[in-house]
């Protein structure tokens, strides 16, 4: 799974003019599900994202996590994070999980991240969404769950 985190003052997702998810200060997390993803990838991101220290402390240093500041999370499925751009000019999406599998894993991710106690909102799976984001910083962090495989041996 790939996750793109953006620290925000506020954010919202609309579908066909209807607001389906809205948060105050916290993180917008775009999630891309790959063909090879499973429970271990979900657990890695669920353990990493809420505890990632990317919020400022009183001295302006990145010492606080979303859990520390009671930040809210807006989770948005985004298969385009799996775009392959090595060849040609049109991205390929062969690494992205098929929609039925991706939706199940995304929903499992959402359910498990809700167990952290943070306020969670979501977009709507497999729809055309408009995401409004007021970045804070800006702070944008990319996490790939496959990193867990190399971090064990390092």
FENCORRA-V182647 format. One record per pair of residues at least 12 apart in sequence whose C-alpha atoms are under 6 Angstrom apart, sorted by the first residue. I is the first residue (numbers start at 0). GAP is how many residues later the second one is. D is the distance in whole Angstrom. If there is no record, write none. Layout:
I_GAP_D ; I_GAP_D
//
This chain:
0_31_6 ; 0_32_5 ; 0_33_6 ; 0_40_6 ; 0_143_6 ; 0_144_5 ; 1_29_6 ; 1_30_5 ; 1_141_6 ; 1_142_4 ; 2_27_5 ; 2_28_5 ; 2_139_6 ; 2_140_5 ; 3_25_6 ; 3_26_5 ; 3_137_6 ; 3_138_5 ; 4_23_6 ; 4_24_5 ; 4_135_6 ; 4_136_5 ; 5_21_5 ; 5_22_5 ; 5_133_6 ; 5_134_5 ; 6_19_6 ; 6_20_5 ; 6_128_6 ; 6_129_5 ; 6_132_5 ; 7_17_6 ; 7_18_5 ; 7_19_6 ; 7_126_5 ; 7_127_4 ; 7_128_5 ; 8_15_6 ; 8_16_4 ; 8_125_6 ; 8_127_6 ; 9_13_6 ; 9_14_4 ; 9_15_5 ; 9_124_6 ; 10_12_5 ; 10_121_5 ; 10_122_4 ; 11_119_6 ; 11_120_5 ; 12_110_6 ; 12_117_6 ; 12_118_5 ; 13_115_6 ; 13_116_5 ; 14_114_5 ; 20_100_5 ; 20_101_5 ; 20_102_6 ; 22_49_6 ; 24_46_6 ; 25_45_4 ; 25_46_5 ; 25_47_6 ; 26_46_5 ; 27_45_6 ; 27_46_5 ; 28_46_5 ; 29_46_5 ; 29_47_6 ; 29_48_6 ; 30_46_5 ; 30_47_5 ; 31_46_5 ; 31_47_5 ; 31_49_5 ; 32_63_6 ; 32_64_6 ; 32_69_6 ; 33_61_6 ; 33_62_4 ; 33_63_5 ; 34_60_6 ; 34_61_6 ; 34_62_4 ; 40_104_5 ; 41_67_6 ; 45_67_6 ; 49_16_5 ; 49_17_6 ; 50_14_5 ; 51_13_5 ; 52_12_4 ; 71_47_5 ; 71_48_6 ; 72_47_5 ; 73_46_6 ; 73_47_5 ; 73_48_5 ; 74_47_5 ; 75_46_6 ; 75_47_5 ; 81_14_6
//
